Amino acid sequence: MRGLAIIAVAVGCGSSQPAATPAGPPAAMVATRASADDVIVATVNGQPVWGSCVAIQAKRGANKQDALHQCVDFELLAQTADQRGYARDAEVARATHGAMVSELVTTYEDGYQDPAQFGAFWQKAYKKDLWHLRHENYRASSYVRIEVPATAAPEDAAAKKLIADRIEAALANETGLMGPSLLALAQTAAPGVTLKHEDVTAFRAGGLEANYAKALFALPEIGRASPVVRTKWGWDIVVWTDDVPAADPPESEVIAKLLPEVKIAFFPHWVEAIGKSLGVRVTYDEANIAKLEAL
């Protein structure tokens, strides 16, 4: 059974504590056809054994004759259980209760496939998640920086550029660089110099400072360091550390990826709508609810 159906059954399952049998008629013990083209392959005391049962057993590995006998035996046992009153057993009633809920939830799973059926729920998810599915190339990076204030004198900026050049030269032929190795090599090349360092999560070029982005997206491979670049914060050396390729899937693929999340979000609304349509009224026994922790 599907994920939502499993959730629904879990909510309705019993515990190890005794429970009252739910009101209503006992579970029906007469097997029904699985589909319009299902056929009766045998009878047990006049009750049908359906070909769909045999097909299921055959899929589980039984040959045709064994599968038929298994279904006949199952019907015999079902009738015996019915005669002994097991249809009114609390566990049977709870299992039937859960199975009916699962079947109802399956109609939701199968019937809600069109985005228009979810209304605002779909629009919210589409707006929130589309950028994860359709996007430009994103690159993650790491950098070391010799900070240069905007008010720094030209000679101070030039002196710091010479230090940055030493770091660039030390990194020029390095491959496989990541944040820690970048910082360690930079500190070795410029001992005693205060370096700003940060690992930067994946961004598109337009989400980064313009010169930083230009240096990052010009790099030919992951793990390489850029030449020194002047950003608004100082002299930077940038390393490309990870890549998220651009993606532009067709709308059908976007729908397929968003649908499971939207179904889960919309499910309580669907249940609430059923309750309203049936005029269902829910009341809570606060005194007994208070006892739940002890149970």
C-alpha positions as CSV (number, residue, x, y, z in Angstrom):
1,M,0.0,0.0,0.0
2,R,1.2,3.5,-0.7
3,G,2.9,5.8,1.8
4,L,-0.2,7.8,2.7
5,A,-2.2,4.7,3.1
6,I,0.4,3.3,5.5
7,I,0.3,6.5,7.5
8,A,-3.5,6.2,7.7
9,V,-3.4,2.6,8.8
10,A,-0.8,3.4,11.5
11,V,-3.1,6.0,13.0
12,G,-5.9,3.5,13.2
13,C,-4.0,0.5,14.6
14,G,-4.5,-1.0,18.0
15,S,-2.2,-1.4,21.0
16,S,-1.5,-4.2,23.4
17,Q,-4.2,-2.9,25.7
18,P,-7.7,-4.3,25.5
19,A,-10.0,-2.2,23.3
20,A,-13.8,-2.2,22.7
21,T,-15.0,-3.6,19.4
22,P,-15.9,-0.7,17.1
23,A,-19.6,-0.2,16.4
24,G,-21.1,-1.5,13.2
25,P,-21.5,-4.8,11.4
26,P,-18.7,-7.4,11.5
27,A,-16.4,-7.8,8.6
28,A,-18.0,-9.5,5.6
29,M,-16.5,-12.9,5.1
30,V,-17.7,-13.4,1.5
31,A,-14.8,-12.8,-0.9
32,T,-15.6,-10.4,-3.7
33,R,-14.3,-10.1,-7.3
34,A,-11.1,-8.0,-7.7
35,S,-12.3,-6.6,-11.1
36,A,-15.1,-6.9,-13.7
37,D,-13.2,-9.6,-15.5
38,D,-12.4,-11.7,-12.4
39,V,-13.7,-15.3,-12.6
40,I,-14.9,-17.9,-10.1
41,V,-12.5,-20.9,-10.3
42,A,-14.0,-22.9,-7.5
43,T,-16.6,-22.8,-4.7
44,V,-16.5,-23.8,-1.1
45,N,-19.9,-24.5,0.4
46,G,-21.3,-22.3,-2.4
47,Q,-18.9,-19.4,-1.7
48,P,-16.7,-18.2,-4.6
49,V,-12.9,-18.7,-4.9
50,W,-11.8,-16.0,-7.4
51,G,-9.1,-16.3,-10.1
52,S,-7.5,-13.1,-8.8
53,C,-6.6,-14.9,-5.6
54,V,-4.9,-17.7,-7.6
55,A,-3.0,-15.1,-9.6
56,I,-1.7,-13.5,-6.5
57,Q,-0.5,-16.8,-5.1
58,A,1.2,-17.6,-8.4
59,K,3.1,-14.3,-8.3
60,R,4.4,-15.3,-4.9
61,G,5.9,-18.5,-6.5
62,A,3.3,-21.2,-6.3
63,N,2.5,-23.2,-9.4
64,K,-1.1,-23.0,-10.8
65,Q,-2.4,-26.1,-9.0
66,D,-0.8,-25.2,-5.6
67,A,-2.1,-21.7,-5.9
68,L,-5.6,-22.9,-6.5
69,H,-5.5,-25.2,-3.5
70,Q,-4.1,-22.4,-1.3
71,C,-7.0,-20.2,-2.3
72,V,-9.5,-23.0,-1.6
73,D,-7.9,-23.6,1.8
74,F,-8.0,-20.0,2.5
75,E,-11.8,-19.8,1.8
76,L,-12.3,-22.9,4.0
77,L,-10.4,-21.3,6.9
78,A,-12.3,-18.0,6.4
79,Q,-15.7,-19.8,6.7
80,T,-14.5,-21.7,9.7
81,A,-13.4,-18.5,11.4
82,D,-16.7,-16.9,10.6
83,Q,-18.6,-19.8,12.1
84,R,-16.5,-19.4,15.3
85,G,-17.4,-15.8,15.6
86,Y,-14.0,-14.3,14.7
87,A,-15.6,-11.7,12.5
88,R,-16.6,-9.9,15.7
89,D,-13.2,-10.2,17.3
90,A,-11.7,-6.8,18.2
91,E,-8.5,-7.5,16.4
92,V,-10.3,-8.5,13.2
93,A,-12.5,-5.4,13.5
94,R,-9.5,-3.2,13.9
95,A,-7.7,-4.8,11.0
96,T,-10.8,-4.4,8.8
97,H,-11.1,-0.8,9.9
98,G,-7.5,-0.1,8.9
99,A,-7.9,-1.9,5.6
100,M,-11.0,0.2,4.7
101,V,-9.1,3.4,5.5
102,S,-6.2,2.2,3.3
103,E,-8.5,1.6,0.4
104,L,-10.1,5.0,0.8
105,V,-6.7,6.7,1.0
106,T,-5.7,4.8,-2.2
107,T,-8.5,6.6,-4.0
108,Y,-6.8,9.8,-3.0
109,E,-3.4,8.6,-4.1
110,D,-4.7,7.5,-7.5
111,G,-7.3,10.2,-8.0
112,Y,-5.2,13.3,-7.2
113,Q,-2.7,13.7,-10.0
114,D,-3.6,17.0,-11.6
115,P,-1.9,20.1,-10.1
116,A,-5.2,22.0,-10.5
117,Q,-6.8,19.7,-7.9
118,F,-4.6,21.1,-5.2
119,G,-5.3,24.8,-5.7
120,A,-3.2,27.1,-3.5
121,F,-1.2,24.1,-2.1
122,W,0.3,23.5,-5.5
123,Q,1.0,27.2,-6.2
124,K,2.8,27.5,-2.9
125,A,5.0,24.4,-3.4
126,Y,5.7,25.4,-7.0
127,K,6.8,28.9,-6.0
128,K,8.9,27.5,-3.1
129,D,10.7,24.6,-4.8
130,L,10.9,25.5,-8.5
131,W,14.3,27.1,-8.1
132,H,15.6,23.7,-6.8
133,L,14.5,22.1,-10.1
134,R,15.1,24.8,-12.7
135,H,18.2,26.8,-12.2
136,E,21.4,28.2,-13.6
137,N,24.8,26.6,-12.9
138,Y,25.7,27.0,-9.2
139,R,29.3,26.8,-7.9
140,A,30.5,26.4,-4.3
141,S,33.8,28.0,-3.4
142,S,36.3,28.8,-0.7
143,Y,38.6,31.8,-0.5
144,V,41.4,33.4,1.3
145,R,41.4,37.2,1.5
146,I,43.7,39.9,2.6
147,E,41.3,42.6,3.6
148,V,41.7,46.0,2.2
149,P,39.3,48.7,3.6
150,A,37.7,51.0,1.1
151,T,39.5,53.9,2.8
152,A,43.0,52.3,2.5
153,A,45.8,54.3,1.0
154,P,46.9,53.2,-2.5
155,E,50.4,52.2,-1.2
156,D,48.8,50.1,1.5
157,A,46.6,48.3,-1.1
158,A,49.6,47.8,-3.3
159,A,51.7,46.3,-0.4
160,K,48.9,43.8,0.4
161,K,48.6,42.9,-3.3
162,L,52.2,41.8,-3.3
163,I,51.4,39.4,-0.4
164,A,48.4,38.1,-2.3
165,D,50.6,37.5,-5.3
166,R,52.9,35.3,-3.3
167,I,49.9,33.2,-2.2
168,E,48.7,33.0,-5.9
169,A,52.1,31.8,-7.0
170,A,52.1,29.1,-4.2
171,L,48.7,27.8,-5.4
172,A,49.1,28.2,-9.1
173,N,49.9,24.5,-9.8
174,E,47.9,22.9,-7.0
175,T,45.0,20.7,-7.8
176,G,42.3,19.2,-5.6
177,L,42.2,22.2,-3.3
178,M,39.5,22.5,-0.7
179,G,38.9,24.9,2.1
180,P,41.4,23.5,4.7
181,S,44.2,22.9,2.2
182,L,43.7,26.3,0.6
183,L,44.1,28.0,4.0
184,A,47.1,25.9,5.1
185,L,49.0,26.6,1.9
186,A,48.1,30.3,1.9
187,Q,49.3,30.6,5.5
188,T,52.6,28.9,4.6
189,A,53.1,31.3,1.7
190,A,52.3,34.4,3.9
191,P,53.4,33.6,7.4
192,G,52.2,36.0,10.1
193,V,49.6,37.6,7.8
194,T,46.0,37.8,8.9
195,L,43.9,36.0,6.3
196,K,40.2,36.0,6.0
197,H,38.9,32.6,5.0
198,E,35.4,31.1,4.4
199,D,33.8,28.2,2.6
200,V,30.9,29.6,0.5
201,T,27.9,27.5,-0.3
202,A,26.8,27.1,-4.0
203,F,25.6,30.3,-5.7
204,R,24.8,31.3,-9.2
205,A,27.0,34.0,-10.6
206,G,24.4,36.6,-10.1
207,G,24.2,35.9,-6.4
208,L,27.9,36.7,-5.8
209,E,30.0,39.9,-5.8
210,A,30.7,40.6,-9.5
211,N,34.5,40.2,-9.5
212,Y,34.4,37.2,-7.1
213,A,31.9,35.5,-9.5
214,K,34.0,36.3,-12.5
215,A,37.0,34.7,-11.0
216,L,35.1,31.7,-9.7
217,F,33.2,30.9,-13.0
218,A,36.4,31.3,-15.0
219,L,38.1,28.4,-13.2
220,P,38.5,25.3,-15.5
221,E,38.0,22.6,-12.9
222,I,37.1,21.9,-9.3
223,G,40.0,22.2,-6.9
224,R,41.8,25.0,-8.8
225,A,42.7,28.4,-7.4
226,S,42.0,31.7,-9.3
227,P,44.5,34.5,-9.8
228,V,44.3,37.3,-7.3
229,V,41.1,39.3,-7.8
230,R,40.1,42.6,-6.3
231,T,36.7,42.4,-4.6
232,K,35.0,45.1,-2.6
233,W,36.5,43.5,0.6
234,G,40.1,43.1,-0.5
235,W,42.4,40.8,-2.4
236,D,40.8,37.4,-2.9
237,I,42.1,34.1,-4.2
238,V,39.1,31.8,-5.0
239,V,38.9,28.0,-5.2
240,W,36.1,26.2,-6.9
241,T,35.0,23.4,-4.5
242,D,31.7,22.0,-5.8
243,D,29.3,22.2,-8.8
244,V,25.6,22.1,-9.3
245,P,25.0,21.9,-13.0
246,A,22.3,24.0,-14.6
247,A,18.9,22.3,-14.9
248,D,15.8,22.9,-17.0
249,P,13.6,19.8,-16.8
250,P,10.3,19.7,-18.7
251,E,7.1,20.6,-16.9
252,S,6.0,16.9,-16.6
253,E,9.2,16.2,-14.7
254,V,8.7,19.2,-12.4
255,I,5.1,18.0,-11.7
256,A,6.3,14.4,-11.0
257,K,8.9,15.7,-8.4
258,L,6.6,18.1,-6.7
259,L,3.5,15.8,-6.5
260,P,4.5,13.6,-3.6
261,E,5.2,16.6,-1.3
262,V,2.0,18.4,-2.3
263,K,-0.1,15.3,-1.7
264,I,1.2,15.0,1.8
265,A,0.5,18.7,2.5
266,F,-2.9,18.5,1.0
267,F,-4.0,15.3,2.6
268,P,-5.3,16.8,5.9
269,H,-7.3,19.3,3.8
270,W,-8.8,16.4,1.8
271,V,-9.8,14.6,5.0
272,E,-11.3,17.8,6.5
273,A,-13.4,18.3,3.4
274,I,-14.8,14.7,3.7
275,G,-15.7,15.4,7.3
276,K,-17.5,18.7,6.4
277,S,-19.4,17.0,3.5
278,L,-20.7,14.3,5.9
279,G,-21.5,16.7,8.7
280,V,-19.1,14.9,11.0
281,R,-18.7,16.3,14.5
282,V,-15.7,15.4,16.6
283,T,-15.8,15.6,20.4
284,Y,-12.9,15.0,22.8
285,D,-13.0,13.5,26.2
286,E,-10.5,15.6,28.1
287,A,-10.6,13.4,31.2
288,N,-9.6,10.3,29.3
289,I,-7.1,12.2,27.1
290,A,-5.3,13.1,30.4
291,K,-4.9,9.4,31.0
292,L,-3.0,8.8,27.8
293,E,0.4,9.4,29.3
294,A,-0.2,6.7,31.9
295,L,-1.2,4.2,29.1
